[in-house]
Amino acid sequence: MNSPQRILTTHVGSLPRPERVVTQLFAQDSGLNYVQAEFDSTMAFEVADVVRKQAASSVDVVSDGEMSKISYATYIRHRLTGFELGEMPRAVPRDLDDFPDFKERLAKLGATPKYQRPICTGPIAVKDLGALHKDIANLQAACAAAPNADGTPRRAFMNSASPGVIAVFQPNRYYATTELYLQALADAMTTEYEAIVAAGLDLQIDAPDLAMGRHIKFRDVDEQEFLRNANLQVEALNHALRNVPAERVRMHVCWGNYEGPHHHDIGLEKILDVVLKAKPSTVLFEGANPRHAHEWEVWADAAKAGRIPDHKILAPGVLDSVNNFIEHPRLVAQRLLTYANIVGRERVMAATDCGFGTFAGFGAIHPPICFAKLASMAEGAQIASDQLWKRK
């Protein structure tokens, strides 16, 4: 759902986590020095704080910054059965292999986080939704405490991993086929998806598997095999969302939130039809970084060909999430005007290329600069809105 009066602002979800949050997340993940009450109080406080900061930066549709999640996909092992931590070779993007000295430099700088990866070794089912309900309550309370100008609670979304991204990054050693693995994940994640929407929040599906998966898990197969799997991933997602209205769901697609050459990224034109088959009405995608900023042309061509369904809302990244430049508001406005000319002003939201804290404890953006970037986005969205609605 968008606004008929102006372009709204949002972002992809994760925001820089304070050090005490990072400490709690690693304690939880390792089970060492973990105290549930301390974890819960820390998260409640920091979610309230991060929502206040978003409100101060004039973000219209806010999130909890993914404070309670160590990463966007591995958090599921605390909520689902069937996963164990194990030693697995790290998933390395193909583009970094082409520049081994640069890859080594990133590793030395700590820019490539090392986590134990959950591995599927048993039947998947819902294990414990307590953490989800605490996340929902924290975000609801924070939005009520940082209301809109008219006193209503600030609109918010909550991130959740797609069945596909879980399957791409959590190896399967239990199910006989990929299809069965995806089916089990879809059935289990349905509960989380429906609970978020039932609580009055928008649901954001994180689905980098539909783009980044090409140069990571599917780097050594041909394009058709990747697309076959991408279609399976979208089918599983749509099944999991069968009871959720499309207008309450947004989906983020990206090629990996890291500074690198990205010259092996699959082109948007090759995956667009798969992306548009997914049920969510709003699509968040990279539109600011040097590798994908030109792909507004792909959206323009698709619109001319009638391939973009009328209910789809485009939320292009107008901020780069891997550098500390604060984008000029006029550049933000120019980017938004480009997309408004493609699908119409009521079908555009301002967003970011990716999150600002994809993995807890890692991130290229200095936290105060992150919120300055968001404030610049809001200013640029207002400039674009004034022009589109011909305000003086």
Residue pairs with C-beta under 8 A, 6 or more apart in sequence:
1 202
1 247
1 248
1 281
2 8
2 282
2 313
2 346
2 347
2 348
2 349
3 60
3 346
4 346
5 385
5 389
6 381
6 382
6 385
6 389
7 336
7 340
7 345
7 348
7 349
7 350
7 381
7 384
7 385
7 388
8 60
8 61
8 349
8 350
8 381
9 58
9 59
9 60
9 61
9 349
9 350
9 351
9 374
9 377
9 378
9 381
10 59
10 60
10 61
10 62
10 157
10 284
10 315
10 349
10 350
10 351
11 54
11 59
11 63
11 319
11 351
11 352
11 355
11 356
11 374
12 204
12 252
12 254
12 284
12 317
12 321
12 351
12 352
12 353
12 354
12 355
13 63
13 65
13 66
13 72
13 157
13 159
13 204
13 206
13 252
13 355
14 65
14 66
14 69
14 72
14 159
14 355
14 356
14 357
14 358
15 50
15 53
15 54
15 63
15 65
15 66
15 355
15 356
15 357
15 367
15 370
16 65
16 356
16 357
16 363
16 365
16 367
16 370
17 25
17 46
17 65
17 66
17 67
17 357
17 360
17 361
18 46
20 42
20 46
21 42
21 43
21 46
21 67
21 360
22 360
22 361
24 34
24 38
24 39
24 42
24 43
25 68
25 69
25 70
25 360
25 361
26 70
26 360
26 361
27 33
27 34
27 35
27 39
28 34
28 39
28 70
28 78
29 70
29 115
40 134
43 67
43 68
43 134
43 135
43 138
44 134
44 138
44 141
46 65
46 67
47 64
47 65
47 67
47 68
47 135
47 138
47 139
47 141
47 142
48 138
48 141
48 142
48 145
48 146
50 64
50 65
50 67
50 142
51 62
51 64
51 65
51 139
51 142
51 143
51 145
51 146
51 154
51 156
52 142
52 145
52 146
53 371
54 62
54 63
54 65
54 146
54 371
54 374
55 62
55 146
55 154
56 371
56 375
57 371
57 372
57 374
57 375
57 378
58 374
58 375
58 378
58 379
59 374
59 377
59 378
60 154
60 155
60 378
61 155
61 156
61 157
61 202
61 349
62 143
62 146
62 154
62 155
62 156
62 157
63 139
63 156
63 157
63 158
63 159
63 204
64 135
64 138
64 139
64 142
64 156
64 158
65 357
66 72
66 159
66 355
66 357
68 75
68 131
68 134
68 135
68 138
69 75
69 159
69 360
70 115
70 359
70 360
71 115
71 358
71 359
71 360
72 159
72 161
72 165
72 206
72 355
72 358
73 161
73 165
73 166
73 169
73 170
73 206
74 115
74 117
74 118
74 169
74 170
75 161
76 83
76 118
76 161
76 166
76 170
76 189
77 83
77 84
77 85
77 118
77 170
78 127
78 128
78 131
79 126
79 127
79 128
79 129
79 131
79 132
79 192
80 124
80 125
80 126
80 127
80 188
81 122
81 123
81 124
81 125
81 126
81 127
82 120
82 121
82 122
82 123
82 124
82 125
82 174
82 184
83 118
83 119
83 120
83 121
83 122
83 124
83 170
84 118
84 119
84 121
84 122
85 116
85 117
85 118
85 119
86 116
86 117
86 118
86 119
86 121
87 116
88 117
88 119
88 171
90 112
90 114
91 169
91 216
91 217
92 103
92 216
93 212
93 215
93 216
93 219
93 256
93 258
93 260
93 264
94 215
94 216
94 219
94 264
95 215
95 260
95 261
95 262
95 263
95 264
95 265
96 102
96 103
96 106
96 260
96 261
97 103
98 261
98 263
98 264
99 261
102 260
102 261
103 112
106 112
106 258
106 259
106 260
110 362
111 258
111 259
111 362
111 364
112 258
113 359
113 361
113 362
115 359
117 169
117 170
117 171
118 170
119 170
119 171
119 172
119 173
120 170
120 171
120 172
120 173
120 174
120 175
120 181
121 173
121 174
122 174
123 174
123 184
124 184
124 185
124 187
124 188
125 188
126 188
126 191
129 191
129 192
129 195
132 192
132 195
132 196
133 195
135 158
136 158
136 195
136 196
136 199
136 201
139 156
139 158
139 201
140 153
140 156
140 199
140 200
140 201
142 156
143 153
143 154
143 155
143 156
144 153
146 154
147 153
147 154
148 154
148 155
155 202
156 201
156 202
157 201
157 202
157 203
157 204
157 250
158 196
158 201
158 202
158 203
158 204
159 204
159 206
160 189
160 192
160 193
160 196
160 203
160 204
160 205
160 206
161 189
161 205
161 206
162 189
162 205
162 206
162 207
162 209
162 233
162 237
162 251
163 182
163 185
163 186
163 189
163 233
163 236
163 237
163 240
164 182
164 207
164 209
164 210
164 213
164 230
164 232
164 233
164 234
164 236
164 237
165 206
165 207
165 208
165 209
165 213
166 185
166 189
167 178
167 181
167 182
167 185
167 209
167 233
168 209
168 213
168 216
168 217
168 233
169 209
169 217
172 178
172 181
174 181
175 181
175 184
178 229
178 232
179 232
182 232
182 233
182 235
182 236
183 236
183 239
185 236
185 240
186 236
186 237
186 239
186 240
187 240
189 240
190 240
190 241
190 242
190 243
193 203
193 205
193 240
193 241
193 244
193 249
194 243
194 244
196 203
197 203
197 244
197 245
197 248
197 249
202 248
202 249
202 250
203 244
203 248
203 249
203 250
204 249
204 250
204 251
204 252
204 284
205 237
205 241
205 249
205 250
205 251
205 252
205 278
205 280
206 251
206 252
207 233
207 237
207 251
207 252
207 253
207 278
208 252
208 253
208 254
208 255
208 256
209 217
209 230
209 233
210 230
210 233
210 234
210 253
210 271
210 274
210 275
210 278
211 253
211 254
211 255
211 265
211 266
211 268
211 271
212 254
212 255
212 256
213 226
213 229
213 230
214 223
214 226
214 264
214 265
214 266
214 271
215 255
215 256
215 264
215 265
215 266
216 256
218 225
218 226
218 229
219 264
223 266
223 270
226 266
227 270
227 271
227 274
230 271
230 274
231 274
231 277
234 274
234 275
234 277
234 278
237 251
237 278
237 279
238 277
238 278
238 279
241 249
241 279
241 280
244 279
246 279
246 280
246 281
246 311
247 281
247 311
249 279
249 280
249 281
249 282
250 280
250 281
250 282
250 283
250 284
250 315
251 275
251 278
251 280
251 282
251 283
251 284
252 284
252 285
252 354
253 271
253 275
253 283
253 284
253 285
253 286
254 285
254 286
254 353
254 354
255 262
255 265
255 266
255 286
255 291
255 292
256 262
256 265
257 321
257 322
257 353
257 354
257 355
257 358
258 322
259 322
259 323
259 364
262 289
262 291
263 291
265 291
265 292
267 295
267 298
268 285
268 292
268 295
268 298
268 299
269 295
269 298
269 301
272 298
272 299
272 302
272 307
273 307
275 283
275 285
276 283
276 302
276 307
276 308
276 309
276 312
281 311
281 312
281 313
282 312
282 313
282 314
282 315
282 349
283 312
283 313
283 314
283 315
284 315
284 316
284 317
284 351
285 292
285 314
285 315
285 316
285 317
286 292
286 295
286 316
286 317
286 353
286 354
287 293
287 295
287 296
287 316
287 317
287 318
287 335
287 339
287 353
288 316
288 317
288 318
288 319
288 320
288 327
288 335
288 352
288 353
289 317
289 320
289 322
289 353
292 317
292 353
293 335
296 316
296 335
296 338
296 339
296 342
299 308
299 314
299 339
299 342
299 343
300 342
302 308
303 342
303 343
308 343
312 343
312 347
313 343
313 347
313 348
313 349
314 339
314 342
314 343
314 347
314 348
314 349
315 348
315 349
315 350
315 351
316 335
316 336
316 339
316 348
316 350
316 351
317 351
317 352
317 353
317 354
318 327
318 331
318 332
318 335
318 336
318 350
318 351
318 352
318 377
318 380
319 327
319 332
319 351
319 352
319 353
319 373
319 374
319 376
319 377
320 327
320 353
321 352
321 353
321 354
321 355
321 356
321 364
321 365
322 353
322 354
322 364
322 365
323 364
323 365
324 364
324 365
324 366
324 369
326 369
326 372
326 373
326 376
327 373
327 376
327 377
327 380
328 376
328 380
329 376
329 377
329 379
329 380
329 383
330 380
330 383
331 380
332 350
332 376
332 377
332 379
332 380
332 381
332 383
332 384
333 380
333 381
333 383
333 384
333 387
335 380
336 348
336 350
336 380
336 381
336 384
337 384
337 387
337 388
339 348
340 347
340 348
340 384
340 388
345 385
345 388
345 389
350 377
350 378
350 380
350 381
350 384
352 373
352 374
352 377
356 363
356 365
356 370
357 363
365 373
385 391
